[in-house]
Amino acid sequence: MKPEINIRIAGQAGQGMQTVGAALCRIFKLCGRAVFAHQDYMSRVRGGNNFFQVRSSASAMPNAPHDKCDIIVALDKQSTELHRGDLAPDGIMIVDKEKFALTEDHPAYFNVPLYALAKNTGGKELFVNSVACGVLAGLLKIDFKNVAAVLTRSFNQKGTETVAINLRAATAGYDFAATNFKNDIFRTECSVDLGQLIMDGNEAVALGAISAGVKFYSAYPMTPSTTIMENIARYAGHFNIVVEQAEDEIAAIKMVLGAA
C-alpha cells in the first residue's frame, strides 16, 4: 500500500498529456486523496517533449513536485530516453514496445500495447489517452467506477457515443494492467471524496481577479496563460466583464491602458 504516489505522463506536445493528467487528478480527488500537479511546457503547438506530473498523498497535502517518479507513462519513443533516469528505484515505465520499435528489454519497462488497444476499442489511436488512464487505475488498484465517472464528465459534452468509446478504451487498459501486472506495489490507499475544490493556477488567478472586481480583460492568447482569459470569459456575462482578444500583445496593453 503506497501512501504517496508520483506519476508522470510524457510525450510530444499535442498528444494529450494534459487530458490524462487532469483526469488522473480528478480520479484521485474522488478517492479522497490530496493532489499536487505541474506541467512542463514548450513554446510549440505540436512536437517537442512535454510532460504532466501528478503527486498524490493519502494524508498531508503535497505542496511541491517530487524528483523521482513511481510510474512514468511514455506516449512516444523519445520519452523513454528522456525520462527513464527520473524513475524511483522500484519505479516502472509504461511503454508500447511495438509502437516505439523498442528492442531493449529494460527491467523497468512495463510493455502495454497502448496504441493497439486504442485502435481496437475506438478505431483510432486518438483514444490512447483513455487507455493510459485505465492502465494507471489498474496499476493503482483504484475502483474503475471512479475512472468511469471522471471520463463520463470529461467527454459528456461530445455525446454519448464518444463517452462510450472512451470508456471502452479505459476498460481495455484497466483489464490489461489487472491481468498482466500482478504486483501490488502501487496499490493506493483510498477513502471517500471530501468535496474539496480542485483547480489549476490559471483558474485560481481568473477567479481571484473576478472576486477582486475586474471589469475589463484584454489579452493575446498564448500558452500557458490562455486559460486565464477563457475562464474570465466564461463568467463575463454573469459579472458584467468585457473580455477582448487582441491581435497581439502590444494591442492588448494599449486596450488595458485605454480602459484604465
C-alpha positions, 0 to 999 in steps of 0.5 A: 500500500503506497501512501504517496504516489508520483506519476508522470505522463510524457510525450510530444506536445499535442498528444494529450498529456494534459487530458490524462493528467487532469483526469488522473487528478480528478480520479484521485480527488474522488478517492479522497486523496490530496493532489499536487500537479505541474506541467512542463511546457514548450513554446510549440503547438505540436512536437517537442517533449512535454510532460504532466506530473501528478503527486498524490498523498493519502494524508498531508497535502503535497505542496511541491513536485517530487524528483523521482517518479513511481510510474512514468507513462511514455506516449512516444519513443523519445520519452523513454530516453528522456525520462527513464533516469527520473524513475524511483528505484522500484519505479516502472515505465509504461511503454508500447514496445511495438509502437516505439520499435523498442528492442531493449528489454529494460527491467523497468519497462512495463510493455502495454500495447497502448496504441493497439488497444486504442485502435481496437476499442475506438478505431483510432489511436486518438483514444490512447489517452483513455487507455493510459488512464485505465492502465494507471487505475489498474496499476493503482488498484483504484475502483474503475467506477471512479475512472468511469465517472471522471471520463463520463464528465470529461467527454459528456459534452461530445455525446454519448457515443464518444463517452462510450468509446472512451470508456471502452478504451479505459476498460481495455487498459484497466483489464490489461494492467489487472491481468498482466501486472500482478504486483501490488506495489502501487496499490493506493490507499483510498477513502471517500471524496471530501468535496474539496475544490480542485483547480489549476493556477490559471483558474485560481488567478481568473477567479481571484481577479473576478472576486477582486472586481475586474471589469475589463480583460484584454489579452493575446492568447498564448500558452500557458496563460490562455486559460486565464482569459477563457475562464474570465470569459466564461463568467463575463456575462454573469459579472458584467466583464468585457473580455477582448482578444487582441491581435497581439500583445502590444494591442492588448496593453494599449486596450488595458491602458485605454480602459484604465 
